[in-house]
Amino acid sequence: MNSDQTYSISMLDISASIMGRMDTIHPTLIRDSDHTILIDTGYPVSCHCLLRHSSG
């Protein structure tokens, strides 16, 4: 992504009944004006790890 472009990071909440138990996963979307990238991180802690490691 170009450093002059604006981008956003969104964490989704997707709930479903899995093996009789309600479970929620949290995939993340990174968007700029041209692209959307899905990061299937699964659980909330993974998003924070992704952000921490993406800073360089």
GIKA-V601459 format. One record per residue. N is the residue number from 1. RES is the residue in three letters. PSI is psi in whole degrees, -180 to 180 (* if undefined). D_FIRST is the distance of its C-alpha to the first C-alpha in Angstrom with 2 decimals. Layout:
N/RES/PSI/D_FIRST, N/RES/PSI/D_FIRST
//
This chain:
1/MET/136/0.00, 2/ASN/136/3.78, 3/SER/-15/6.28, 4/ASP/-13/8.48, 5/GLN/149/7.16, 6/THR/138/9.07, 7/TYR/163/8.41, 8/SER/154/11.37, 9/ILE/126/12.82, 10/SER/136/16.22, 11/MET/126/18.90, 12/LEU/152/21.43, 13/ASP/111/25.14, 14/ILE/115/26.82, 15/SER/144/30.51, 16/ALA/154/32.94, 17/SER/119/36.35, 18/ILE/118/36.17, 19/MET/43/39.52, 20/GLY/6/41.28, 21/ARG/136/38.98, 22/MET/128/36.29, 23/ASP/149/32.96, 24/THR/133/29.54, 25/ILE/163/26.16, 26/HIS/70/22.85, 27/PRO/157/19.86, 28/THR/141/16.48, 29/LEU/133/13.97, 30/ILE/123/10.29, 31/ARG/144/9.60, 32/ASP/-170/7.82, 33/SER/-16/10.14, 34/ASP/-23/9.80, 35/HIS/155/9.38, 36/THR/128/11.15, 37/ILE/129/11.23, 38/LEU/124/14.63, 39/ILE/112/15.32, 40/ASP/77/19.12, 41/THR/-24/19.99, 42/GLY/-67/23.40, 43/TYR/152/24.78, 44/PRO/-39/23.77, 45/VAL/-32/23.93, 46/SER/-35/21.27, 47/CYS/-44/18.62, 48/HIS/-37/19.64, 49/CYS/-42/19.55, 50/LEU/-48/16.00, 51/LEU/-41/14.91, 52/ARG/-41/17.26, 53/HIS/-19/16.07, 54/SER/-9/12.28, 55/SER/-2/13.02, 56/GLY/*/13.74
//
